Amino acid sequence: MVAITLEKGEFIKKCREVYERNKQILEKDHYGKVVALYEEGVAGIGDNTDAAYRQAIKKHPDKIFYFRRVGLGVSVLIISFLAVMIFLYIKRIERK
């Protein structure tokens, strides 16, 4: 099971900071894509949430991700903390 070390608000804040640190290159090279972020960096980028998730989970199978669309406002697409947990659980069941 995923270990949760941050409060939801702190997790989102850290992920937004990660986006801001990487904003220039993300918006130059991946505008309109979905990015999966975690508290330490960019985990995956794809055409949709599922594609970004698949890339992210390969690199960081024990992380929780914050998803947003690159360059289209502050948070066009966010999966809540609880939704992420459910999403991860379902994906892990499907892989078995």
Beta strands, then each sheet from edge to edge (+ up, - down):
strand 1: 34-38
strand 2: 41-46
strand 3: 66-69
sheet 1: 2+ 1- 3+
end
